[in-house]
């Protein structure tokens, strides 16, 4: 099955918890739930609304809840067997019965994914990565906040020889390494637990940071440090109204800007 942008989306919240604790949970946006027994993960499915009051409602109901991930998905149930074009030359595939990966496509395991590719910012970053690779020779890439490793895999697919993929969440690192093995990309991509401090200063041709606005602003002074002279940076994870704030915090040369479903991504040179 092939998903197209613009179709209806749902908001999934993944919790490391037993469904028995959530039998009495009620919320006006709640559509349903399913339990991934093998991983011990409960997935609550909501209408796509503002995530902040929703997360507060979840923690008010169960303060000790371990929230693993919240993100958009085109399906209210388990997401298996899909083909998702991110850009003209980058396509994600989750193999299942009737859906097989073709040569040149990126295989992704989405059940536990810290980034299954459906959030608009993933497509925005993929498009700007194509722009960056066409703009100058790009051999080394630092994917900060790699999640499931989708953008690191995109970088290799576009021609990067060396990719450092970092995340502060150990579960995300495990997920990324799993997807690297599925794509046989262990030789080109190194997954590490950590943040900006993991990257060699002045080394990378491109840094990709698909993060939250708070994280970007917090790390703003450190983000250019891993870049080689003339290196480029892709920033995303914020809405259009926050673009000026990001540009003020990171005053590089703006090369390109893309927007999709209210989200924005920037390609900059430093």
Backbone torsions as a table, in degrees:
resi	resn	phi	psi	omega
1	UNK	NA	139.3	179.8
2	UNK	-113.4	128.2	-179.8
3	UNK	-98.2	141.0	178.3
4	UNK	-114.0	147.1	175.8
5	UNK	-62.4	149.2	177.9
6	UNK	97.1	-13.6	176.3
7	UNK	-73.6	169.0	-177.2
8	UNK	-64.0	141.7	177.5
9	UNK	-122.0	159.6	177.6
10	UNK	-126.0	158.5	177.3
11	UNK	-103.6	120.2	178.0
12	UNK	-106.7	135.0	173.4
13	UNK	-118.9	124.4	-177.2
14	UNK	-104.5	127.5	-177.2
15	UNK	-122.6	136.9	172.7
16	UNK	-84.7	85.5	-172.3
17	UNK	-161.3	164.2	177.2
18	UNK	-86.2	141.0	179.1
19	UNK	-64.3	-20.2	-178.8
20	UNK	-63.3	-29.6	-179.0
21	UNK	-74.7	-14.4	-172.7
22	UNK	-112.9	12.6	-178.4
23	UNK	-62.3	-32.7	-176.8
24	UNK	-95.6	3.0	-178.0
25	UNK	-73.7	129.8	177.9
26	UNK	-130.5	138.5	178.3
27	UNK	-153.9	139.3	-176.5
28	UNK	-63.0	-21.0	-179.6
29	UNK	-93.9	-8.2	-175.0
30	UNK	-70.3	127.0	178.7
31	UNK	-100.2	-41.3	-177.8
32	UNK	178.4	-169.1	-179.0
33	UNK	-157.1	161.2	169.8
34	UNK	-149.4	155.5	-173.4
35	UNK	-116.2	125.9	176.0
36	UNK	-92.5	90.6	-170.8
37	UNK	-61.7	-38.6	-177.4
38	UNK	-61.5	-37.5	-178.2
39	UNK	-98.0	-9.9	-178.0
40	UNK	69.3	38.6	-176.3
41	UNK	-120.0	129.2	174.8
42	UNK	-97.5	129.7	179.8
43	UNK	-111.8	117.0	175.6
44	UNK	-98.9	134.1	-175.4
45	UNK	-114.0	128.9	-176.2
46	UNK	-127.9	163.6	166.1
47	UNK	-63.5	146.3	-177.4
48	UNK	-73.8	96.1	179.6
49	UNK	-124.9	-171.3	179.4
50	UNK	-62.2	122.6	-174.2
51	UNK	-71.4	-30.5	-172.6
52	UNK	-64.5	-51.7	177.1
53	UNK	-65.0	-28.0	177.8
54	UNK	-66.8	-45.4	178.6
55	UNK	-63.0	-37.0	177.6
56	UNK	-63.6	-40.4	179.1
57	UNK	-63.8	-39.0	178.3
58	UNK	-63.8	-44.1	-178.2
59	UNK	-74.6	-28.1	173.9
60	UNK	-66.1	-37.1	180.0
61	UNK	-71.7	-41.8	-179.4
62	UNK	-142.4	89.1	-174.5
63	UNK	-56.3	-29.9	-177.5
64	UNK	-88.9	8.4	-178.5
65	UNK	-62.0	136.3	177.3
66	UNK	-99.4	101.3	-178.6
67	UNK	-86.3	117.8	-176.3
68	UNK	-87.3	-39.6	-172.5
69	UNK	-164.8	148.4	171.5
70	UNK	-137.1	129.4	-178.1
71	UNK	-168.6	171.3	-177.8
72	UNK	-86.3	147.6	177.3
73	UNK	-147.0	149.5	179.1
74	UNK	-83.6	-0.3	-176.2
75	UNK	-129.2	135.8	177.2
76	UNK	-76.6	-11.6	179.7
77	UNK	-110.7	-172.2	177.4
78	UNK	-55.6	136.6	-173.7
79	UNK	-101.1	104.7	-179.5
80	UNK	-138.5	147.3	174.0
81	UNK	69.5	69.3	178.5
82	UNK	-142.0	160.2	173.7
83	UNK	-126.3	122.3	-173.0
84	UNK	-125.4	106.5	174.8
85	UNK	-71.1	127.1	176.3
86	UNK	-94.3	-35.4	-176.7
87	UNK	-158.5	176.9	-178.4
88	UNK	-54.6	-29.8	-175.7
89	UNK	-120.5	5.9	-177.3
90	UNK	-127.7	121.6	-179.3
91	UNK	-133.2	133.5	175.4
92	UNK	-95.8	144.2	177.5
93	UNK	-135.0	132.2	170.2
94	UNK	-109.4	100.6	-174.1
95	UNK	-65.9	142.0	174.3
96	UNK	-162.9	-176.5	-179.8
97	UNK	-57.8	122.4	-179.5
98	UNK	88.1	-6.0	179.3
99	UNK	-129.9	109.5	179.9
100	UNK	-117.8	146.6	179.0
101	UNK	-75.5	136.3	175.5
102	UNK	-96.0	158.4	176.9
103	UNK	-54.6	134.6	178.6
104	UNK	90.8	-6.2	177.5
105	UNK	-93.8	154.4	-177.3
106	UNK	-97.6	124.0	-178.9
107	UNK	-87.5	133.0	-179.3
108	UNK	-133.5	136.2	173.1
109	UNK	-97.8	116.3	-166.3
110	UNK	-101.5	-12.0	-175.3
111	UNK	-59.0	-42.0	-179.9
112	UNK	-107.9	11.7	-167.4
113	UNK	-62.3	133.2	169.2
114	UNK	-91.8	63.7	-174.7
115	UNK	120.7	89.4	-177.8
116	UNK	-89.4	-3.6	178.7
117	UNK	103.8	-10.4	-174.5
118	UNK	-86.3	-16.3	177.2
119	UNK	-69.6	137.1	-177.4
120	UNK	-54.6	-30.4	-177.7
121	UNK	-66.8	-26.2	176.9
122	UNK	-65.6	-46.0	177.2
123	UNK	-64.0	-39.3	178.9
124	UNK	-61.5	-45.8	179.4
125	UNK	-63.9	-39.5	179.3
126	UNK	-62.1	-42.6	179.2
127	UNK	-63.2	-43.6	-179.1
128	UNK	-73.3	-25.4	173.3
129	UNK	-65.1	-41.3	175.6
130	UNK	-59.8	-41.7	177.9
131	UNK	-62.4	-44.1	-179.2
132	UNK	-63.6	-42.3	-179.1
133	UNK	-68.3	-27.3	177.6
134	UNK	-82.9	-18.9	-175.8
135	UNK	-79.7	-38.1	179.6
136	UNK	-158.5	163.7	179.1
137	UNK	-63.5	127.0	-174.6
138	UNK	-129.4	102.5	-178.3
139	UNK	-104.2	-31.9	-176.4
140	UNK	-119.6	131.5	-175.9
141	UNK	-131.6	138.1	174.6
142	UNK	-112.3	112.9	178.9
143	UNK	-99.3	101.4	-175.8
144	UNK	-91.6	122.5	-174.1
145	UNK	78.1	52.5	-168.6
146	UNK	-65.9	-25.7	-178.8
147	UNK	61.6	-121.0	-179.4
148	UNK	-81.3	-0.9	179.3
149	UNK	86.9	9.4	-175.9
150	UNK	-58.2	-49.8	-175.4
151	UNK	-72.5	-30.3	173.7
152	UNK	-63.1	-41.9	177.6
153	UNK	-66.8	-35.9	175.7
154	UNK	-62.2	-40.8	-179.2
155	UNK	-60.9	-43.9	178.4
156	UNK	-65.7	-40.7	179.2
157	UNK	-60.9	-32.0	-180.0
158	UNK	-83.0	-10.7	175.4
159	UNK	125.5	1.7	178.0
160	UNK	-64.8	140.5	179.6
161	UNK	-93.3	-31.6	-178.3
162	UNK	-135.8	125.2	179.2
163	UNK	-129.3	127.3	171.9
164	UNK	-102.3	122.0	-178.6
165	UNK	-115.5	116.2	-175.2
166	UNK	-119.8	145.0	173.7
167	UNK	-151.2	146.3	-179.7
168	UNK	-85.5	-6.4	179.5
169	UNK	-101.4	118.8	-177.7
170	UNK	-60.9	-36.2	179.3
171	UNK	-64.4	-37.1	177.5
172	UNK	-64.9	-39.9	178.3
173	UNK	-61.5	-41.6	177.2
174	UNK	-62.6	-41.6	179.3
175	UNK	-63.6	-44.4	179.7
176	UNK	-62.9	-42.7	179.5
177	UNK	-64.0	-35.5	177.2
178	UNK	-63.2	-42.9	-179.9
179	UNK	-71.9	-31.1	174.1
180	UNK	-61.1	-44.4	-179.9
181	UNK	-64.0	-39.7	178.8
182	UNK	-60.0	-33.0	-178.2
183	UNK	-98.5	0.8	-179.3
184	UNK	55.1	49.1	-177.6
185	UNK	-117.6	21.2	-178.2
186	UNK	-63.2	-27.4	-177.8
187	UNK	-73.1	-28.2	-176.4
188	UNK	-97.1	-23.0	-173.3
189	UNK	-121.6	129.7	174.7
190	UNK	-110.6	122.4	178.4
191	UNK	-99.1	128.8	-179.1
192	UNK	-132.4	152.7	175.8
193	UNK	-88.9	115.0	-179.0
194	UNK	156.2	-164.9	-175.7
195	UNK	-131.7	-143.1	-173.9
196	UNK	-59.3	-32.9	-176.4
197	UNK	-63.4	-14.7	-179.9
198	UNK	-75.8	-19.0	-173.0
199	UNK	-91.4	140.7	177.3
200	UNK	-69.6	127.3	-179.3
201	UNK	-61.8	141.2	174.2
202	UNK	66.7	25.9	-172.2
203	UNK	-111.8	-37.0	-166.0
204	UNK	-89.3	142.6	176.1
205	UNK	-77.4	-29.0	-176.3
206	UNK	-147.0	135.4	172.2
207	UNK	-116.1	131.0	177.7
208	UNK	-115.4	123.0	-178.1
209	UNK	-130.9	91.7	175.7
210	UNK	-97.1	86.3	-170.2
211	UNK	-125.5	-169.0	173.2
212	UNK	-88.9	160.5	179.2
213	UNK	-59.8	-38.6	-179.9
214	UNK	-64.1	-42.6	-179.9
215	UNK	-66.7	-41.6	179.1
216	UNK	-61.1	-46.9	-178.8
217	UNK	-67.7	-35.0	178.5
218	UNK	-66.5	-39.1	-176.7
219	UNK	-94.3	4.5	-170.3
220	UNK	-51.9	-44.3	-177.3
221	UNK	-70.0	-22.1	-177.3
222	UNK	-94.0	-22.5	-171.5
223	UNK	-61.2	-38.4	179.8
224	UNK	-71.4	-15.8	-172.1
225	UNK	-58.3	-40.3	-179.2
226	UNK	-73.1	-9.2	-173.3
227	UNK	-81.9	139.4	169.9
228	UNK	-71.0	161.2	177.6
229	UNK	-53.9	129.6	-177.4
230	UNK	80.5	5.4	-179.4
231	UNK	-66.6	161.0	-176.8
232	UNK	-115.1	160.3	-178.7
233	UNK	-138.8	135.2	172.8
234	UNK	-110.2	125.7	-179.7
235	UNK	-119.8	133.7	174.6
236	UNK	-156.4	173.5	-177.0
237	UNK	113.2	12.5	-178.9
238	UNK	-133.8	162.8	-179.1
239	UNK	-90.5	167.8	-174.5
240	UNK	-57.2	-37.8	-177.0
241	UNK	-66.0	-16.6	-178.5
242	UNK	-97.5	2.2	-175.9
243	UNK	-61.0	-44.6	-177.7
244	UNK	-61.4	-37.5	179.1
245	UNK	-64.9	-39.5	178.2
246	UNK	-67.0	-44.0	-179.6
247	UNK	-65.0	-32.9	178.0
248	UNK	-70.1	-37.1	-179.1
249	UNK	-75.9	-28.0	-178.7
250	UNK	-129.5	81.4	-174.5
251	UNK	-80.5	67.2	173.8
252	UNK	-94.0	-170.8	177.1
253	UNK	-87.2	118.0	-179.5
254	UNK	-76.3	119.7	179.7
255	UNK	-96.6	-43.5	-177.9
256	UNK	-155.7	154.2	177.5
257	UNK	-138.8	133.5	179.4
258	UNK	-126.9	146.0	177.0
259	UNK	-133.3	147.2	179.9
260	UNK	-156.1	125.0	177.1
261	UNK	50.8	39.5	176.9
262	UNK	89.1	-12.5	179.7
263	UNK	-94.5	158.0	-176.3
264	UNK	-133.4	150.7	173.0
265	UNK	-136.8	146.3	-178.0
266	UNK	-123.3	140.8	170.2
267	UNK	-112.7	121.3	-175.0
268	UNK	-131.6	155.4	175.5
269	UNK	-114.6	144.3	-177.9
270	UNK	-130.0	NA	NA
